[in-house]
Structure formats: C-alpha cells, structure tokens
C-alpha cells in the first residue's frame, strides 16, 4: 500500500515538473510581418503607375509588357492562402522577380 502511495506521489510530482518546463507557445507570424503590405514595394509600384518613365526605369519594361508577362506566368507563381497567413499576390511576386537587384540572384 505504501509503495503504491509513493509511486502515485512520484507520478504527480513528475507530471507537475513536466508541465512547468514547457515553453510558452510561439506565434506563427511576427507583428512586423503582418504589416508587410504597408511597407512593401507594392506601394511603390502603385505610385510608379502614375509615372511611366519611372516605371520603366525601375522595372526595365513598360506596364503593358508587365501585364502581358503577368498573364503568362501567373499560373506558375500563384500561391494559396493558409490558415496562418495570406499568400502574396501574383502581381507582387512578379514585381519582386522583375526588380533588377533581385534578377542577379536568380
């Protein structure tokens, strides 16, 4: 009887110890990552639409070519939203790939 009581006490202490040693849950997305749409280059592209010369200088193509290219590659670069985060749009993905400094890395 005494042995059963000791084992029970041991198991209770062990369960309490493992419960205390758990790390707090982490978040899937950081706060600053959730604000990426506010600070991304997409806002710059919206502004560049008003200035065709600057658009061409930044992306090295005119907007019509960009739209045509977007239609061609959209099926290959489209992503799905998940429970954790929204996927980037195909327009955003293509604009990222067409920026000259990133083209060198491809």
C-alpha positions as CSV (number, residue, x, y, z in Angstrom):
1,X,0.0,0.0,0.0
2,X,2.8,2.3,1.0
3,X,4.6,1.6,-2.3
4,X,1.5,2.5,-4.4
5,X,1.2,5.7,-2.5
6,X,4.9,6.6,-3.1
7,X,4.5,5.8,-6.9
8,X,1.4,7.9,-7.1
9,X,3.2,10.8,-5.4
10,X,6.2,10.3,-7.7
11,X,4.0,10.4,-10.8
12,X,2.2,13.6,-9.6
13,X,5.5,15.3,-9.0
14,X,6.8,14.2,-12.4
15,X,3.6,15.5,-14.2
16,X,3.9,18.8,-12.4
17,X,7.5,19.2,-13.3
18,X,6.9,18.5,-17.0
19,X,4.0,20.9,-17.0
20,X,6.2,23.7,-15.6
21,X,9.1,23.0,-18.0
22,X,7.0,23.7,-21.1
23,X,8.0,26.7,-23.1
24,X,5.3,29.3,-23.9
25,X,3.7,29.0,-27.3
26,X,5.2,31.0,-30.1
27,X,3.3,32.9,-32.6
28,X,3.3,31.9,-36.3
29,X,3.6,35.5,-37.5
30,X,5.5,38.4,-36.0
31,X,3.7,41.7,-35.7
32,X,6.1,43.4,-38.2
33,X,5.5,40.6,-40.7
34,X,1.8,41.2,-40.6
35,X,2.4,44.8,-41.6
36,X,4.5,43.8,-44.7
37,X,1.8,45.0,-47.1
38,X,2.1,48.5,-45.7
39,X,5.8,48.7,-46.2
40,X,6.4,46.5,-49.2
41,X,7.4,47.6,-52.7
42,X,3.9,47.2,-53.9
43,X,3.1,50.6,-52.6
44,X,6.0,51.9,-54.7
45,X,4.6,50.2,-57.8
46,X,1.2,51.9,-57.2
47,X,3.0,55.3,-57.2
48,X,5.1,54.4,-60.2
49,X,2.0,53.7,-62.3
50,X,1.4,57.5,-62.4
51,X,4.9,58.0,-63.8
52,X,5.5,55.7,-66.9
53,X,9.2,56.8,-67.3
54,X,9.9,55.9,-63.6
55,X,8.0,52.6,-64.0
56,X,10.2,51.7,-67.0
57,X,13.4,52.8,-65.2
58,X,12.5,50.7,-62.1
59,X,11.2,47.5,-63.8
60,X,13.0,47.8,-67.1
61,X,9.7,47.3,-69.0
62,X,6.6,49.3,-69.7
63,X,3.4,48.5,-67.9
64,X,1.8,46.7,-70.9
65,X,4.7,44.3,-71.1
66,X,4.4,43.8,-67.4
67,X,0.7,42.9,-67.6
68,X,1.3,40.6,-70.5
69,X,4.1,38.8,-68.6
70,X,1.9,38.6,-65.6
71,X,-0.8,36.8,-67.6
72,X,1.8,34.3,-68.9
73,X,3.5,33.4,-65.6
74,X,0.5,33.7,-63.2
75,X,-0.4,30.0,-63.3
76,X,3.2,29.1,-62.3
77,X,3.7,31.6,-59.4
78,X,0.2,31.6,-57.8
79,X,0.2,30.6,-54.1
80,X,-2.7,29.6,-51.8
81,X,-3.7,31.2,-48.6
82,X,-3.2,29.2,-45.5
83,X,-4.7,29.4,-42.0
84,X,-1.6,31.1,-40.7
85,X,-1.1,33.8,-43.4
86,X,-2.3,35.2,-46.7
87,X,-0.2,34.3,-49.7
88,X,1.4,37.1,-51.7
89,X,-0.4,38.0,-54.9
90,X,0.9,37.1,-58.3
91,X,1.4,40.7,-59.1
92,X,3.6,41.1,-56.0
93,X,5.6,38.0,-56.7
94,X,6.2,39.1,-60.3
95,X,7.2,42.6,-59.4
96,X,9.7,41.1,-56.8
97,X,11.2,38.9,-59.5
98,X,11.5,41.8,-62.0
99,X,13.4,44.2,-59.8
100,X,16.9,44.4,-61.2
101,X,18.8,43.8,-58.0
102,X,17.0,40.5,-57.4
103,X,17.4,39.4,-61.0
104,X,21.1,39.0,-60.4
105,X,20.4,36.4,-57.7
106,X,18.2,34.2,-59.9
